[in-house]
Amino acid sequence: MDMRAPFSNRIIYGKDSKEGFVDVLETYCYFKGLSVQRRLRFDFGDQIYRVIQSGKRLVVFRNVTGEDDTPQLLEILADQRLAGVTQLDVNCDANQQALLENSGLRDIHFISTSDFDTGTAWDTLEV
């Protein structure tokens, strides 16, 4: 799974080996047990930010291009519809210090592929 391009992850499934996209934002929220209170999309030029609010937690997925997108993240956090958010879960990396200093955030979690490991262990079965 490529967390730098979360909207491009594909999966092959079913008897007919159909190919489809993995919705990593929905999957992340499902694994974390987050209820979806608000779903938003922000467009900044060609860059799309998909956002889910669950209580005081905001989950943001976007393609990571290597450029500092702190201004875009701060603009999302300043949106009146998201008032009261204190925790940000964001894919890959971001300028944590700038986000904490310039918003009402108290906690930031960087989402990685290990967040999708639900702890299931598959033991070898003897036949």
C-alpha positions as CSV (number, residue, x, y, z in Angstrom):
1,M,0.0,0.0,0.0
2,D,1.4,3.4,-1.0
3,M,0.5,5.9,1.6
4,R,2.0,8.8,-0.4
5,A,-0.7,8.1,-3.1
6,P,-3.6,6.8,-1.1
7,F,-6.2,7.2,-3.9
8,S,-4.3,4.9,-6.3
9,N,-4.1,1.7,-4.3
10,R,-5.6,-1.2,-6.2
11,I,-6.8,-4.7,-5.1
12,I,-7.7,-7.8,-7.1
13,Y,-10.7,-9.7,-5.6
14,G,-13.3,-12.3,-6.3
15,K,-13.4,-15.5,-8.4
16,D,-13.1,-13.5,-11.6
17,S,-10.1,-11.6,-10.3
18,K,-11.7,-8.2,-10.7
19,E,-9.6,-5.1,-10.1
20,G,-10.8,-2.2,-8.0
21,F,-9.5,0.6,-5.9
22,V,-9.0,0.4,-2.1
23,D,-10.7,3.2,-0.2
24,V,-8.0,3.7,2.4
25,L,-9.8,6.5,4.1
26,E,-12.9,4.4,4.8
27,T,-10.8,1.4,5.7
28,Y,-8.7,3.4,8.2
29,C,-11.9,4.7,9.9
30,Y,-13.3,1.2,10.0
31,F,-10.2,-0.3,11.5
32,K,-10.0,2.5,14.1
33,G,-13.8,2.2,14.9
34,L,-14.4,5.9,14.0
35,S,-17.9,7.0,13.3
36,V,-18.3,9.4,10.4
37,Q,-20.0,12.6,11.4
38,R,-18.9,14.7,8.5
39,R,-17.2,13.9,5.1
40,L,-15.6,16.8,3.2
41,R,-13.5,17.3,0.1
42,F,-11.1,20.2,-0.3
43,D,-9.6,21.1,-3.6
44,F,-6.4,23.2,-3.8
45,G,-5.5,23.4,-7.5
46,D,-4.8,19.9,-8.6
47,Q,-4.4,18.6,-5.0
48,I,-7.4,16.9,-3.4
49,Y,-7.8,16.5,0.4
50,R,-10.4,14.0,1.6
51,V,-11.5,14.6,5.2
52,I,-13.6,12.7,7.7
53,Q,-14.6,14.2,11.1
54,S,-15.3,11.8,13.9
55,G,-16.0,13.8,17.1
56,K,-12.9,15.9,17.9
57,R,-10.8,13.9,15.5
58,L,-10.1,14.8,11.9
59,V,-8.8,12.2,9.4
60,V,-7.1,13.7,6.3
61,F,-5.8,11.8,3.2
62,R,-4.1,13.5,0.3
63,N,-1.5,12.7,-2.2
64,V,1.9,13.6,-0.9
65,T,4.0,15.4,-3.5
66,G,7.0,16.4,-1.4
67,E,6.0,20.0,-1.1
68,D,5.1,21.5,2.2
69,D,1.3,21.6,2.4
70,T,1.0,23.1,5.9
71,P,-1.0,26.1,4.6
72,Q,-3.6,23.8,3.0
73,L,-3.9,21.7,6.2
74,L,-4.2,24.9,8.3
75,E,-6.9,26.2,6.0
76,I,-8.8,22.9,6.4
77,L,-8.5,23.1,10.2
78,A,-9.8,26.7,10.1
79,D,-13.0,25.7,8.4
80,Q,-15.9,26.6,10.6
81,R,-17.6,23.3,10.0
82,L,-14.7,21.6,11.8
83,A,-14.7,23.8,14.9
84,G,-13.6,21.9,18.0
85,V,-11.3,19.5,16.3
86,T,-8.3,18.7,18.6
87,Q,-6.7,15.7,17.0
88,L,-5.5,15.2,13.4
89,D,-4.7,11.9,11.8
90,V,-3.0,12.6,8.4
91,N,-1.3,10.2,6.0
92,C,2.4,10.2,5.7
93,D,4.1,13.3,7.0
94,A,3.4,16.9,7.7
95,N,5.0,19.9,9.6
96,Q,3.9,18.8,13.1
97,Q,5.3,21.9,14.9
98,A,3.7,24.4,12.5
99,L,0.3,22.6,12.7
100,L,0.3,22.5,16.5
101,E,1.4,26.1,16.9
102,N,-1.1,27.5,14.4
103,S,-4.2,25.6,15.2
104,G,-6.2,24.3,18.2
105,L,-4.7,20.8,17.8
106,R,-3.4,18.9,20.8
107,D,-2.4,15.7,19.0
108,I,-1.2,14.7,15.5
109,H,-0.9,11.1,14.3
110,F,0.9,10.3,11.1
111,I,-0.9,7.4,9.4
112,S,1.3,4.7,8.0
113,T,0.8,1.2,6.6
114,S,1.2,-0.2,10.1
115,D,-2.1,1.4,11.1
116,F,-3.8,-1.1,8.7
117,D,-2.4,-4.1,10.6
118,T,-5.3,-5.1,12.8
119,G,-3.1,-7.6,14.7
120,T,-4.4,-10.7,13.0
121,A,-1.8,-13.5,13.0
122,W,-2.2,-16.3,10.5
123,D,-0.7,-19.5,11.9
124,T,0.2,-22.4,9.6
125,L,-2.6,-25.0,9.6
126,E,-1.8,-28.6,9.5
127,V,-3.9,-30.6,7.2
